[in-house]
Amino acid sequence: MSETFEAFMAQAWADHAQHSEAVADRLRTGTPAPANPAQLEALVRFVVHLLGEHLGRFDDARWRLAALASHDKADARVQSALRVARATLDLAQSGRAALDGFTDAETVRAQSAAATLCVGRGQSERALAFIASARERLAALPQASAADHRPLAIACNNMTWELHDRGAKRTAADTAAMLDLAAASRVHWSHAGTWLEVERADYGLALAHLSAGRADEALHHAAQCLAACIAHDALPYEHFFGHEALARVQHARGDRAACAHHAAAARDAFGRLDSDDQASCRGALDALQALAQAAP
């Protein structure tokens, strides 16, 4: 990507959650021209994420996608991404989409991306249905690519945390789905991501099992998470959450000494964060310190 487009998109991603409307205005009036198909494909994905998931402006998203379809860099791969993007919006909005002529891989991507939109918009049952269908289709693909796995990894991860955050309101079926999706997310990230995504999937698995009352299984996943941080000389941010997960798990297991050890290690990692990361981790640190001081 050109530096101008990279800078624009980096700032858009940084701002979009807190300033969605302002970013949408910039997207409409000030987007640098994509210089190659990869840039254009990245823009397609961002349009769906911002206008569809965050703002629910499906018609605006369709209008923007239609304008991108005639771009001179819209090669066959971009046209496929546009087909998937339009189907994603239709599925998320109405539960239906015209998928005639789609390859199985395109259908997997559309259903997976639609599931992520549905999670973001509180449509959990629809999201679960799309994930189940996408997983079945993906398993039948003779040669699934990283690009096929990635949207499903994201959808499974997001749905895992949606179910995790229900806490005591979860049903037994919800808990079973949470654990299954957490494991599926790790599998898909192992095909689509780097060690970093897999490490974060292990963190998700640890907290999902902890929330399900399975502390011993949670310990295995939390240990894998921290081991990956050590093996890859991860940034302090990753170490912070690796130790945080282990402290929580050891507290649940009744090992107060191990809990205190990992809480102290998390505090050390927190001290090496920059100010922005410290602000985002402050709540987790405070909760961890309270936990370490409490009797198991």
Secondary structure, DSSP 8 states (H G I E B T S, - for coil): --HHHHHHHHHHHHHTTT-HHHHHHHHHH------SHHHHHHHHHHHIIIIIIIT--HHHHHHHHHHHHT-TT--HHHHHHHHHHHHHHHHHHHS----TT--HHHHHHHHHHHHHHHHHTT-HHHHHHHHHHHHHHHHH-SS--HHHHHHHHHHHHHHHHHHHTTGGG--HHHHHHHHHHHHHHHHHHHHHS-HHHHHHHHHHHHHHHHHTT-HHHHHHHHHHHHHHHHHTT--HHHHHHHHHHHHHHHHHHT-HHHHHHHHHHHHHHHHTS-HHHHHHHHHHHHHHHHHHHS--
